[in-house]
């Protein structure tokens, strides 16, 4: 299964000419491309699908969705184990 997962943008930067972000998925951090949502800012929530932010959403929507994904056990399937 491949889901779009909400995450919080904690840092933005340029990498190889792309607008990138470090995104927090409730304690699991991954890198994502922000080129599809160039208006995205640090502190905002976005839906990440296969490494790309595809839309912005409210904090309440993001937290509710993350909790539902945790309840069905899909969060680890989508993000993999936390990197240490």
N, C-alpha and C positions, 0 to 999 in steps of 0.2 A: 504494500500500500504506500502511496506517496501523498502526503498531506501538506498543506500550507500551514505552517506553525507560527503563532505570534511570538514576537520577541521585542525587547526594549533596546533601543539604540543607545549604547554607552560611549561610543567613540566613533568619529568619522575621519576619513583620511583618503588620500589619493594613492592608488597602486596601479602601476602600468597604464596610467591615463584614465582609470576608472574611479568613480566615486564609491568608496567602500565603507563598511562599518563593522565594528565589533558589536555583536548583538547578544544580549543576555536572555536566555530561555529559562528563567527561573533557577539560575545558578549554573547552567550549562552555557558556555560561551562559544560562539562560532563567528566566522567571518561571512559577510554577505555583500553583494553588490547592490548599490542604491541607485544605479542609473535609471531604473524605471520609475523611481519616486524621488526625483532630484530635490523636491521641497522638504524631504525628511530631515529632521534635526535630532540632535542628542536629547534624550529624554522621551522621545515619542515611541509609540509602538507601531510595528509593521508586521505584515504577514510575509514570511519567508518561504519560498518554494524553490527547491533545488539550487539554493545558494543566491537567489535573487529576491530582493524586496519587491513585492508586486502591488501592495496597497498599504495605506495607513489605517489605523483603527484606534478607538479610544482605549484608555487603560482598563476600564471596567470590562469591555468586550474581550480584551486580550487575556486578562486574569481569569475570567470565566472559562474561556476556551482552553487555556493551559490546565486548569483544574479538571475539566472534562477529559482532556487527553491523558492526564495522570491517572484518573479513575479507570479508564479503559486500558491502561498500560501501553498506550501508543506513543508516548513522548520518547521513551528510550529507543523504540523501534525507528522513529524518524530521525532522532538526533544522535543516536549511539550513546555509549557510556561517556560520562563526564571525563574530560581530559585533565590530567594532573600535571 
